[in-house]
Amino acid sequence: MNFVGMFLAFILGLLIGVLNYRISMLIISKKPDFLAVANIIHQAIAIVFLLVLYFAGPFTPFNRYYMLIGGVIGITVMIVFTTARLLKFTASVQSDNNDKNQSDVKEDASNG
């Protein structure tokens, strides 16, 4: 029965990871300079999730420690998976910004 709770917490951890990924994509697409804010939001969401698992444990038929293990593994799996995708996305955003900045410099040099 404890492994059922661990599996449910794992699935919830995956969903929390997807939520964090969506928040990151939203922040990066609007203001790429605020990536540190996205990381703070991720940590806050993860801590709240783990606190809910810990304090809700006695009210469930599952052992709270198995639920915590499942939740931590779920969040960690999604962090590993989505970090690579976020790095590719931020690299493309930065290269687009560099291309725009270089074209602006060329236009200024030809006009001046």
Secondary structure, 3 states (H helix, E strand, C coil): CHHHHHHHHHHHHHHHHHHHHHHHHHHHHHCHHHHHHHHHHHHHHHHHHHHHHHHHHHHCCCCHHHHHHHHHHHHHHHHHHHHHHHHHHHHHHHHHHHHHHHHHHHHHHHHC
